[in-house]
Amino acid sequence: MERETLLIHSDQGRQYRAADYRDLLREQKIVCSMSAKGCCWDNSVVESYFSTL
């Protein structure tokens, strides 16, 4: 059975760029995606979705 790829998206905050965090994602085979630096529009769709929950 083929495993689906899990993708986690975040901004470029210090906690998300930390080596320990990135290593943990890599160990769990989670792909990391980050917003472009200073681009608040990257997260607008996700934040809009979460505001409805």
N, CA, C and O atoms as a GROMACS GRO file, in nm:
protein
  212
    1MET      N    1   0.084  -0.118   0.000
    1MET     CA    2   0.000   0.000   0.000
    1MET      C    3   0.089   0.125   0.000
    1MET      O    4   0.182   0.136   0.080
    2GLU      N    5   0.061   0.215  -0.088
    2GLU     CA    6   0.141   0.338  -0.099
    2GLU      C    7   0.098   0.438   0.008
    2GLU      O    8  -0.021   0.461   0.030
    3ARG      N    9   0.197   0.496   0.073
    3ARG     CA   10   0.170   0.595   0.178
    3ARG      C   11   0.153   0.732   0.114
    3ARG      O   12   0.232   0.771   0.028
    4GLU      N   13   0.051   0.806   0.156
    4GLU     CA   14   0.030   0.942   0.108
    4GLU      C   15   0.132   1.034   0.174
    4GLU      O   16   0.179   1.007   0.284
    5THR      N   17   0.164   1.142   0.106
    5THR     CA   18   0.259   1.239   0.159
    5THR      C   19   0.185   1.342   0.243
    5THR      O   20   0.085   1.399   0.200
    6LEU      N   21   0.236   1.364   0.364
    6LEU     CA   22   0.179   1.466   0.451
    6LEU      C   23   0.259   1.594   0.433
    6LEU      O   24   0.382   1.593   0.439
    7LEU      N   25   0.189   1.703   0.412
    7LEU     CA   26   0.251   1.833   0.391
    7LEU      C   27   0.206   1.926   0.503
    7LEU      O   28   0.088   1.935   0.534
    8ILE      N   29   0.303   1.996   0.563
    8ILE     CA   30   0.270   2.095   0.665
    8ILE      C   31   0.319   2.231   0.615
    8ILE      O   32   0.434   2.245   0.572
    9HIS      N   33   0.230   2.331   0.623
    9HIS     CA   34   0.263   2.464   0.574
    9HIS      C   35   0.268   2.561   0.691
    9HIS      O   36   0.183   2.557   0.780
   10SER      N   37   0.368   2.648   0.691
   10SER     CA   38   0.382   2.745   0.798
   10SER      C   39   0.446   2.873   0.744
   10SER      O   40   0.487   2.880   0.628
   11ASP      N   41   0.452   2.973   0.830
   11ASP     CA   42   0.529   3.092   0.796
   11ASP      C   43   0.676   3.063   0.827
   11ASP      O   44   0.712   2.950   0.860
   12GLN      N   45   0.760   3.163   0.817
   12GLN     CA   46   0.902   3.142   0.842
   12GLN      C   47   0.942   3.180   0.984
   12GLN      O   48   1.052   3.230   1.007
   13GLY      N   49   0.854   3.156   1.078
   13GLY     CA   50   0.884   3.184   1.218
   13GLY      C   51   1.003   3.103   1.268
   13GLY      O   52   1.034   2.996   1.216
   14ARG      N   53   1.069   3.157   1.369
   14ARG     CA   54   1.190   3.093   1.425
   14ARG      C   55   1.164   2.947   1.463
   14ARG      O   56   1.247   2.861   1.435
   15GLN      N   57   1.049   2.920   1.526
   15GLN     CA   58   1.021   2.784   1.570
   15GLN      C   59   1.009   2.687   1.453
   15GLN      O   60   1.040   2.569   1.468
   16TYR      N   61   0.963   2.735   1.339
   16TYR     CA   62   0.947   2.647   1.222
   16TYR      C   63   1.077   2.629   1.144
   16TYR      O   64   1.090   2.534   1.066
   17ARG      N   65   1.171   2.717   1.164
   17ARG     CA   66   1.302   2.706   1.098
   17ARG      C   67   1.404   2.633   1.184
   17ARG      O   68   1.515   2.604   1.138
   18ALA      N   69   1.369   2.604   1.309
   18ALA     CA   70   1.462   2.539   1.402
   18ALA      C   71   1.504   2.401   1.349
   18ALA      O   72   1.422   2.327   1.296
   19ALA      N   73   1.630   2.370   1.365
   19ALA     CA   74   1.685   2.243   1.316
   19ALA      C   75   1.615   2.123   1.379
   19ALA      O   76   1.587   2.025   1.309
   20ASP      N   77   1.586   2.129   1.509
   20ASP     CA   78   1.518   2.017   1.576
   20ASP      C   79   1.381   1.990   1.515
   20ASP      O   80   1.342   1.875   1.493
   21TYR      N   81   1.307   2.097   1.489
   21TYR     CA   82   1.174   2.085   1.429
   21TYR      C   83   1.183   2.026   1.289
   21TYR      O   84   1.109   1.934   1.254
   22ARG      N   85   1.274   2.081   1.209
   22ARG     CA   86   1.290   2.032   1.071
   22ARG      C   87   1.336   1.886   1.070
   22ARG      O   88   1.292   1.808   0.986
   23ASP      N   89   1.424   1.850   1.163
   23ASP     CA   90   1.470   1.710   1.173
   23ASP      C   91   1.354   1.618   1.208
   23ASP      O   92   1.342   1.508   1.152
   24LEU      N   93   1.268   1.660   1.300
   24LEU     CA   94   1.153   1.581   1.339
   24LEU      C   95   1.060   1.557   1.219
   24LEU      O   96   1.014   1.445   1.196
   25LEU      N   97   1.034   1.663   1.143
   25LEU     CA   98   0.950   1.648   1.024
   25LEU      C   99   1.013   1.549   0.927
   25LEU      O  100   0.945   1.462   0.872
   26ARG      N  101   1.142   1.563   0.905
   26ARG     CA  102   1.214   1.474   0.813
   26ARG      C  103   1.205   1.328   0.860
   26ARG      O  104   1.182   1.238   0.780
   27GLU      N  105   1.224   1.305   0.990
   27GLU     CA  106   1.217   1.169   1.046
   27GLU      C  107   1.079   1.108   1.024
   27GLU      O  108   1.067   0.987   1.001
   28GLN      N  109   0.976   1.190   1.032
   28GLN     CA  110   0.839   1.142   1.016
   28GLN      C  111   0.794   1.144   0.870
   28GLN      O  112   0.680   1.111   0.838
   29LYS      N  113   0.886   1.181   0.781
   29LYS     CA  114   0.859   1.189   0.637
   29LYS      C  115   0.746   1.287   0.605
   29LYS      O  116   0.660   1.262   0.520
   30ILE      N  117   0.750   1.400   0.675
   30ILE     CA  118   0.654   1.508   0.654
   30ILE      C  119   0.725   1.616   0.572
   30ILE      O  120   0.835   1.658   0.606
   31VAL      N  121   0.661   1.660   0.465
   31VAL     CA  122   0.718   1.763   0.378
   31VAL      C  123   0.684   1.900   0.436
   31VAL      O  124   0.570   1.926   0.471
   32CYS      N  125   0.784   1.985   0.446
   32CYS     CA  126   0.767   2.119   0.501
   32CYS      C  127   0.753   2.221   0.387
   32CYS      O  128   0.830   2.220   0.292
   33SER      N  129   0.654   2.306   0.400
   33SER     CA  130   0.631   2.414   0.305
   33SER      C  131   0.624   2.543   0.384
   33SER      O  132   0.559   2.548   0.488
   34MET      N  133   0.689   2.647   0.335
   34MET     CA  134   0.687   2.775   0.406
   34MET      C  135   0.643   2.888   0.313
   34MET      O  136   0.669   2.887   0.193
   35SER      N  137   0.576   2.983   0.374
   35SER     CA  138   0.535   3.103   0.301
   35SER      C  139   0.658   3.181   0.257
   35SER      O  140   0.765   3.170   0.318
   36ALA      N  141   0.643   3.258   0.154
   36ALA     CA  142   0.750   3.347   0.112
   36ALA      C  143   0.772   3.451   0.220
   36ALA      O  144   0.676   3.493   0.286
   37LYS      N  145   0.894   3.493   0.239
   37LYS     CA  146   0.926   3.591   0.343
   37LYS      C  147   0.847   3.721   0.319
   37LYS      O  148   0.852   3.780   0.211
   38GLY      N  149   0.777   3.763   0.423
   38GLY     CA  150   0.703   3.888   0.418
   38GLY      C  151   0.578   3.886   0.332
   38GLY      O  152   0.524   3.991   0.300
   39CYS      N  153   0.532   3.767   0.294
   39CYS     CA  154   0.414   3.757   0.207
   39CYS      C  155   0.295   3.705   0.288
   39CYS      O  156   0.275   3.584   0.298
   40CYS      N  157   0.218   3.795   0.343
   40CYS     CA  158   0.104   3.756   0.427
   40CYS      C  159  -0.007   3.689   0.347
   40CYS      O  160  -0.091   3.620   0.405
   41TRP      N  161  -0.009   3.708   0.217
   41TRP     CA  162  -0.116   3.651   0.134
   41TRP      C  163  -0.104   3.499   0.123
   41TRP      O  164  -0.203   3.433   0.090
   42ASP      N  165   0.012   3.442   0.148
   42ASP     CA  166   0.029   3.297   0.139
   42ASP      C  167  -0.062   3.223   0.236
   42ASP      O  168  -0.109   3.114   0.204
   43ASN      N  169  -0.086   3.279   0.352
   43ASN     CA  170  -0.166   3.210   0.454
   43ASN      C  171  -0.313   3.251   0.455
   43ASN      O  172  -0.391   3.197   0.533
   44SER      N  173  -0.352   3.344   0.371
   44SER     CA  174  -0.488   3.399   0.380
   44SER      C  175  -0.596   3.294   0.357
   44SER      O  176  -0.698   3.296   0.426
   45VAL      N  177  -0.576   3.203   0.264
   45VAL     CA  178  -0.678   3.101   0.236
   45VAL      C  179  -0.693   3.009   0.357
   45VAL      O  180  -0.806   2.980   0.398
   46VAL      N  181  -0.582   2.963   0.413
   46VAL     CA  182  -0.589   2.873   0.528
   46VAL      C  183  -0.648   2.943   0.649
   46VAL      O  184  -0.730   2.885   0.720
   47GLU      N  185  -0.608   3.066   0.674
   47GLU     CA  186  -0.662   3.138   0.789
   47GLU      C  187  -0.810   3.164   0.772
   47GLU      O  188  -0.885   3.160   0.870
   48SER      N  189  -0.855   3.188   0.650
   48SER     CA  190  -0.998   3.205   0.625
   48SER      C  191  -1.073   3.076   0.653
   48SER      O  192  -1.182   3.078   0.712
   49TYR      N  193  -1.015   2.965   0.612
   49TYR     CA  194  -1.078   2.835   0.638
   49TYR      C  195  -1.089   2.808   0.788
   49TYR      O  196  -1.195   2.768   0.837
   50PHE      N  197  -0.980   2.829   0.862
   50PHE     CA  198  -0.982   2.803   1.007
   50PHE      C  199  -1.074   2.897   1.083
   50PHE      O  200  -1.125   2.862   1.189
   51SER      N  201  -1.097   3.016   1.030
   51SER     CA  202  -1.187   3.108   1.099
   51SER      C  203  -1.332   3.059   1.094
   51SER      O  204  -1.414   3.101   1.176
   52THR      N  205  -1.364   2.971   0.998
   52THR     CA  206  -1.499   2.917   0.989
   52THR      C  207  -1.522   2.799   1.081
   52THR      O  208  -1.636   2.760   1.103
   53LEU      N  209  -1.415   2.742   1.136
   53LEU     CA  210  -1.432   2.624   1.223
   53LEU      C  211  -1.481   2.659   1.361
   53LEU      O  212  -1.499   2.571   1.444
   0.00000   0.00000   0.00000
